[in-house]
Amino acid sequence: PLPSLRQPSCLVSCALRAPAVVKKMNPFKRFMDPEAGKKKDAKKQFMQKVKQDFTDLVPPEVMALIEDLTVSEMVCGDPECAPVDTIIRIIYKDAPVQMFGIPKEVDDVTVDDIQDFMPTADVLEAWGRGENVPWPPLPEAGEPPDVELRFNVGDRVECRVGPTTWAAGTIAAQWYREPGWETGQFAPYQIELDNGKKIFAPRDEDVVIRAEMVNDSEAGPADETVATENAAP
């Protein structure tokens, strides 16, 4: 069974929304704070405990694929996320480095927290084989709206790509989804423009997408909603 994700880690939910930096120790802080050295040593002990707890939870056959583990903290500037995440980086012997986050400072991370947020054994093993398996799992698509769209796949259209700019293209798909969108979130159309780019139209309205016009000098309505370039190729 998949672990319960109580709150998305900043590593996952904020990577494209807010700058995040790994916490670094100020080398001069120990001279300003007589307790700084003790705090740093305590932090290291907590990191070592998290590392050991994770190791104990991973099946031996999967640990055999792993070269090393590192534990660090990452600060997130997004108020919707936990202010500090604990990041566990998994260094594989023959595969790219992978990581996951726990939305707590390392001092507060428990074994239960690690179990809740760590990838399943199957995912860890797939990572060890070099497979790019997403974690946490991508949301299920769900059902698209029960709405009849105006255009069909293959229809020629024009998409608004700027306040007064339109670009011609062809409907490539109806009820398009980007990876990582919430369950039930769809765009009415994906469009392949004549220049080869693929975009999606967020609304099925003339202010966003319309039938292709051979001679068009209109600037278009005042609504400034535009079709958006796909995040995924």
C-alpha positions in Angstrom: 0.0 0.0 0.0 1.1 3.5 -0.7 2.0 5.7 2.3 -0.3 8.5 3.4 0.9 11.9 2.3 -0.3 14.2 5.0 1.3 17.3 3.6 3.2 17.5 0.4 6.9 18.0 0.9 8.3 21.4 -0.1 10.7 19.4 -2.3 7.7 18.3 -4.4 5.1 21.0 -4.2 7.3 24.1 -4.2 10.1 23.3 -6.5 8.6 25.6 -9.2 6.9 28.1 -7.0 9.3 29.4 -4.5 13.1 29.6 -4.0 14.5 27.0 -1.7 17.9 26.8 -0.2 19.8 24.1 1.8 20.5 25.3 5.3 24.1 26.1 5.8 25.9 26.6 9.0 27.4 30.0 9.7 31.1 29.3 10.4 31.3 32.4 12.7 28.1 31.6 14.6 29.8 29.5 17.2 31.9 32.6 18.2 28.7 34.7 18.6 26.6 31.9 20.2 28.4 29.8 22.9 25.7 27.1 22.3 26.2 27.0 18.5 28.7 24.2 18.7 26.4 22.0 20.8 23.4 22.7 18.6 25.4 21.8 15.5 26.6 18.5 17.1 23.0 17.7 18.1 21.7 18.4 14.6 24.3 16.0 13.2 23.1 13.3 15.6 19.5 13.8 14.5 20.6 13.5 10.9 22.5 10.3 11.6 19.5 8.9 13.4 17.2 9.7 10.4 19.7 8.0 8.1 19.9 4.9 10.3 16.1 4.7 10.7 15.6 4.9 7.0 18.3 2.2 6.4 16.5 0.0 8.9 13.2 0.4 7.0 14.6 -0.5 3.6 14.7 -4.2 2.6 18.3 -5.6 2.5 18.0 -6.4 -1.2 17.2 -2.8 -2.0 19.9 -1.4 0.3 22.4 -3.5 -1.7 21.7 -1.1 -4.6 22.5 2.0 -2.5 26.0 3.4 -2.2 25.3 6.0 0.5 22.6 8.3 2.0 22.8 11.9 3.0 20.4 13.9 5.2 20.0 17.7 5.1 17.5 20.4 5.7 16.0 22.7 3.1 14.3 26.0 3.8 11.2 27.0 1.8 10.0 30.6 1.3 6.5 29.6 0.3 4.0 30.1 3.2 1.9 27.2 2.0 4.6 24.7 2.8 6.4 23.6 5.9 9.1 26.2 6.7 11.8 23.5 6.8 12.0 20.1 5.1 14.2 17.2 5.9 15.7 15.9 2.7 17.0 12.4 2.3 19.2 11.9 -0.8 19.7 8.3 -2.0 23.0 7.8 -3.8 22.8 4.6 -5.9 25.7 2.5 -7.1 24.6 2.4 -10.7 21.8 4.9 -11.1 21.1 8.6 -10.7 20.8 10.2 -7.2 17.2 10.4 -6.0 15.6 12.2 -3.0 12.4 12.7 -1.1 11.4 15.2 1.6 9.7 15.2 5.0 8.0 18.5 6.0 9.7 18.7 9.4 12.9 19.8 10.8 15.3 16.9 11.3 15.1 17.2 15.1 11.4 16.3 14.9 11.4 13.5 12.4 10.2 10.2 13.8 10.3 6.6 12.3 6.6 7.0 11.6 7.3 10.2 9.6 9.9 8.3 7.5 7.5 5.5 6.9 4.8 7.9 5.8 6.9 9.8 3.3 9.5 7.4 2.0 9.1 5.7 -1.4 7.8 2.2 -1.4 10.3 -0.7 -1.8 9.2 -1.1 -5.4 10.0 2.5 -6.2 13.3 2.4 -4.5 14.2 -0.7 -6.4 13.1 0.8 -9.7 15.2 3.9 -9.0 18.2 1.6 -8.4 17.6 0.2 -11.9 17.7 3.7 -13.3 14.0 4.0 -13.9 12.5 7.5 -13.6 9.5 6.6 -11.4 7.7 9.6 -9.9 7.4 10.0 -6.1 5.0 10.9 -4.6 2.8 9.1 -7.2 1.2 11.4 -9.8 -2.4 12.1 -9.1 -5.0 10.0 -10.9 -6.5 11.7 -13.9 -10.1 11.3 -12.9 -13.0 11.8 -15.3 -13.1 14.8 -17.7 -16.1 17.1 -17.5 -19.3 15.9 -19.2 -19.3 18.8 -21.6 -19.5 18.8 -25.4 -16.5 20.8 -26.8 -16.8 23.0 -29.9 -13.8 21.5 -31.8 -12.7 18.0 -32.6 -9.2 16.5 -33.0 -7.8 17.6 -36.4 -9.8 20.9 -36.6 -8.0 24.0 -37.6 -8.1 26.8 -35.0 -6.4 29.9 -33.8 -5.2 30.4 -30.3 -4.7 33.6 -28.4 -1.0 33.6 -27.4 -0.8 37.3 -26.4 -3.1 40.3 -25.7 -3.5 40.9 -29.5 -1.7 38.0 -31.0 -3.2 34.8 -32.4 -1.4 31.7 -33.7 -2.8 29.1 -36.0 -2.7 25.4 -35.3 -4.5 22.0 -35.2 -6.4 20.4 -32.3 -4.2 17.5 -31.1 -6.3 16.3 -28.2 -9.4 17.0 -26.2 -9.4 17.2 -22.4 -5.6 17.5 -22.0 -3.7 17.0 -18.7 -0.2 18.0 -17.6 1.7 15.6 -15.4 1.1 16.5 -11.7 -2.2 18.3 -12.2 -4.8 17.6 -9.5 -7.3 14.8 -10.1 -10.1 16.1 -12.3 -8.1 19.0 -13.7 -8.2 19.2 -17.5 -7.7 21.7 -20.2 -10.3 21.5 -23.0 -7.7 21.3 -25.8 -4.1 20.6 -26.6 -3.1 22.3 -29.8 -0.1 21.8 -32.1 0.8 25.2 -33.6 2.0 25.5 -37.1 5.5 26.3 -35.8 5.6 22.9 -34.1 5.0 24.0 -30.5 2.3 22.3 -28.5 0.1 24.4 -26.2 -3.1 24.0 -24.3 -6.2 26.2 -24.2 -7.5 26.6 -20.6 -11.0 27.6 -21.7 -13.3 26.7 -24.6 -14.2 30.3 -25.4 -13.6 32.5 -28.4 -11.5 34.8 -26.4 -9.0 31.9 -26.0 -9.5 29.7 -29.0 -11.6 30.1 -32.2 -12.0 28.6 -35.7 -9.2 29.5 -38.1 -9.9 32.7 -40.0 -8.2 33.2 -43.4 -8.1 37.0 -43.2 -8.1 38.3 -39.7 -7.1 41.8 -38.6 -9.1 41.8 -35.4 -7.2 42.4 -32.2 -9.6 40.2 -30.3 -11.7 40.8 -27.2 -10.4 42.5 -24.1 -10.2 39.3 -22.0 -6.5 38.5 -21.7 -6.6 34.8 -21.1 -4.2 33.1 -23.4 -3.4 29.6 -24.4 -0.4 28.2 -22.5 2.7 26.3 -23.7 2.8 22.8 -22.4 5.2 22.1 -19.5 5.8 18.6 -20.8 7.0 17.9 -24.3 
